[in-house]
Amino acid sequence: MKLKQTLSLLLVSAAVFFSGCKPGAEQKKLVLPVFGEKKKSNTDTIYHSIGEFSFTDQFGQTINNKTVENKIYVADFFFATCQSICPEMTTNLKDVQKAFEGDDSLLILCHTVNPLHDTVEVLNAYSNLYGAKKNKWYFLTGNKQQIYDLAKNSYLVNALQEDGSPEGFLHSELLLLIDKQGRIRGMYDGTDKVQVQKLIKDIKLLKTEIN
């Protein structure tokens, strides 16, 4: 079920730095905003980043922070029995996979909000339905509370069980663009094809950054 996010509030806390020349310092260029709170530590800026995680994918493989180390990836939340926004979001992610099909540096991580139902076998069948490539597009299950906490505290979106909703679960419709340092660099409506095309363009833009 679709749960609207207040993007304007997040944008207020997004930090954008552009290239500049400083004597004796390496030139740094961030071409996309960094979402979330940031802190100053001496002369460095500490940005919000994705916390530790460890889940199981549709092939029974353990997927964790090591999997996405030095990778750009797109993350979202869904559940296999969802009949509202999930099929649309997952269909649109096929465009992202296709755009970077031969690019090993770009991954997709989809986290189920209903892990009790969405077992490895269920996720394997679901991933086959959408033509997900192994070691490219991961559908993840695991401890429910860990998934919900990761959504709220790391990805800054909602994912929760809600008995009052038609399908029993609420989750964000956003696709999240994460850089090689684990920072959130973009949020896009996964049900909007125009937004998904912007995501694809922003991934290409992110690749031009000097880290």
C-alpha distance (Angstrom), angle and dihedral (degrees) to the residues before:
residue distance angle dihedral
M1 . . .
K2 3.79 . .
L3 3.78 117.0 .
K4 3.82 113.2 -174.4
Q5 3.78 117.5 -132.4
T6 3.79 125.3 -146.3
L7 3.78 97.0 -122.9
S8 3.80 93.9 172.5
L9 3.81 91.2 65.2
L10 3.77 91.7 50.7
L11 3.77 91.6 47.5
V12 3.79 89.5 57.5
S13 3.79 88.5 62.0
A14 3.80 94.6 41.9
A15 3.78 114.3 111.5
V16 3.79 122.6 -145.8
F17 3.78 122.0 -170.7
F18 3.80 124.1 -176.9
S19 3.77 129.8 -159.2
G20 3.75 118.0 -78.6
C21 3.79 137.9 164.5
K22 3.78 120.3 -113.7
P23 3.80 123.0 173.4
G24 3.80 110.6 -106.3
A25 3.81 92.9 1.8
E26 3.78 128.4 109.2
Q27 3.79 112.7 -111.7
K28 3.79 110.8 -108.9
K29 3.76 126.6 -163.8
L30 3.80 127.7 -173.5
V31 3.79 110.4 -177.6
L32 3.82 97.9 -178.7
P33 3.81 130.6 46.6
V34 3.79 122.3 -96.1
F35 3.81 111.1 -131.3
G36 3.78 124.9 -142.3
E37 3.77 136.2 30.2
K38 3.77 121.0 -34.6
K39 3.79 131.2 -159.8
K40 3.77 134.3 -157.3
S41 3.80 119.0 -125.8
N42 3.80 111.3 -178.6
T43 3.82 102.3 -60.5
D44 3.81 95.0 -19.8
T45 3.79 130.7 88.5
I46 3.80 117.0 -137.0
Y47 3.79 111.3 -152.4
H48 3.78 130.1 -158.6
S49 3.80 109.5 -95.1
I50 3.79 140.6 177.1
G51 3.80 113.3 -81.8
E52 3.79 129.9 -132.9
F53 3.80 116.1 -61.5
S54 3.79 139.9 168.5
F55 3.81 123.0 -173.8
T56 3.80 139.3 154.3
D57 3.79 123.3 -108.0
Q58 3.80 132.4 -146.5
F59 3.82 90.7 -83.9
G60 3.80 96.0 49.6
Q61 3.81 92.6 -103.3
T62 3.80 121.3 142.6
I63 3.80 110.2 -115.6
N64 3.79 118.2 -166.5
N65 3.79 143.4 140.9
K66 3.79 90.5 -62.6
T67 3.81 89.2 61.0
V68 3.81 91.9 60.3
E69 3.80 96.6 36.6
N70 3.82 109.1 135.9
K71 3.82 89.4 -0.2
I72 3.77 133.3 117.2
Y73 3.78 110.5 -134.9
V74 3.79 143.9 178.0
A75 3.81 118.1 -136.2
D76 3.78 133.9 -169.2
F77 3.82 143.7 156.6
F78 3.81 127.2 -118.9
F79 3.81 143.5 136.1
A80 3.78 128.9 -130.3
T81 3.81 97.8 -123.7
C82 3.80 93.6 49.2
Q83 3.79 111.6 124.1
S84 3.80 98.7 179.6
I85 3.81 120.0 60.7
C86 3.84 101.9 -14.9
P87 3.83 98.0 78.8
E88 3.80 89.7 49.6
M89 3.80 93.5 47.4
T90 3.80 93.1 46.9
T91 3.80 92.0 46.8
N92 3.79 89.9 52.5
L93 3.80 90.4 50.2
K94 3.79 87.2 62.3
D95 3.82 86.0 70.4
V96 3.80 89.9 55.1
Q97 3.80 91.6 49.6
K98 3.80 91.2 48.3
A99 3.81 93.1 49.0
F100 3.82 91.2 55.0
E101 3.80 100.5 26.5
G102 3.80 94.5 131.5
D103 3.80 95.2 37.6
D104 3.81 112.8 98.7
S105 3.80 91.6 -172.7
L106 3.83 93.0 69.8
L107 3.82 121.4 71.9
I108 3.82 136.3 173.5
L109 3.82 123.1 -141.7
C110 3.82 120.4 -169.6
H111 3.82 115.6 -173.7
T112 3.80 120.1 -157.5
V113 3.81 117.2 -134.8
N114 3.82 89.8 -160.1
P115 3.82 103.9 55.8
L116 3.81 94.0 158.0
H117 3.80 88.7 68.2
D118 3.79 100.0 26.0
T119 3.80 100.7 73.7
V120 3.79 125.0 167.7
E121 3.80 89.4 -91.6
V122 3.81 93.4 50.0
L123 3.80 92.1 47.8
N124 3.79 91.5 47.4
A125 3.80 90.9 55.9
Y126 3.81 90.7 44.4
S127 3.80 92.9 50.2
N128 3.81 90.8 49.6
L129 3.78 89.3 53.1
Y130 3.80 89.4 61.0
G131 3.79 98.1 37.3
A132 3.80 96.1 -114.0
K133 3.80 113.2 -177.2
K134 3.81 117.6 -128.4
N135 3.81 113.7 -107.7
K136 3.80 88.7 11.3
W137 3.78 106.9 65.3
Y138 3.80 116.3 31.9
F139 3.82 126.9 -166.1
L140 3.79 107.0 -161.2
T141 3.79 135.5 -155.7
G142 3.78 132.2 174.1
N143 3.79 142.8 114.1
K144 3.79 108.5 -1.1
Q145 3.79 97.1 -142.0
Q146 3.79 91.8 48.2
I147 3.80 89.8 52.7
Y148 3.81 92.1 48.7
D149 3.81 92.7 46.5
L150 3.80 91.5 48.6
A151 3.80 90.5 51.4
K152 3.80 93.4 50.6
N153 3.79 102.4 36.4
S154 3.81 102.7 31.5
Y155 3.80 108.5 24.2
L156 3.84 93.3 32.4
V157 3.81 93.4 -133.8
N158 3.79 136.0 108.8
A159 3.80 126.5 -98.2
L160 3.78 119.4 160.6
Q161 3.76 147.9 131.9
E162 3.79 112.1 -99.0
D163 3.78 118.7 -178.3
G164 3.78 91.0 -166.2
S165 3.80 94.6 61.1
P166 3.82 120.6 91.9
E167 3.81 93.0 -114.5
G168 3.80 99.0 31.0
F169 3.81 97.7 -114.1
L170 3.78 137.6 76.3
H171 3.78 124.3 -157.4
S172 3.76 140.6 156.6
E173 3.79 122.2 -88.1
L174 3.79 90.0 -147.1
L175 3.79 127.4 117.1
L176 3.80 109.4 -148.3
L177 3.78 123.8 -147.6
I178 3.81 112.1 -147.5
D179 3.79 123.4 -170.2
K180 3.80 130.6 -144.0
Q181 3.81 90.6 -88.1
G182 3.81 92.3 54.5
R183 3.81 94.2 -106.4
I184 3.81 123.9 141.1
R185 3.81 107.4 -115.0
G186 3.79 102.4 169.1
M187 3.82 145.3 9.9
Y188 3.80 121.3 -154.5
D189 3.79 135.4 178.7
G190 3.79 102.7 -109.5
T191 3.81 91.9 -157.0
D192 3.82 92.5 58.5
K193 3.82 115.6 80.8
V194 3.80 91.2 -160.1
Q195 3.80 89.9 55.7
V196 3.80 90.9 47.7
Q197 3.79 90.3 53.3
K198 3.80 87.9 51.1
L199 3.80 88.1 52.1
I200 3.81 90.0 54.3
K201 3.81 90.8 49.8
D202 3.81 91.3 47.5
I203 3.81 91.6 51.4
K204 3.81 88.3 56.0
L205 3.80 89.3 46.8
L206 3.80 91.6 49.3
K207 3.78 89.3 55.3
T208 3.82 89.2 62.9
E209 3.81 93.0 59.5
I210 3.77 121.8 117.0
N211 3.80 103.5 -136.1
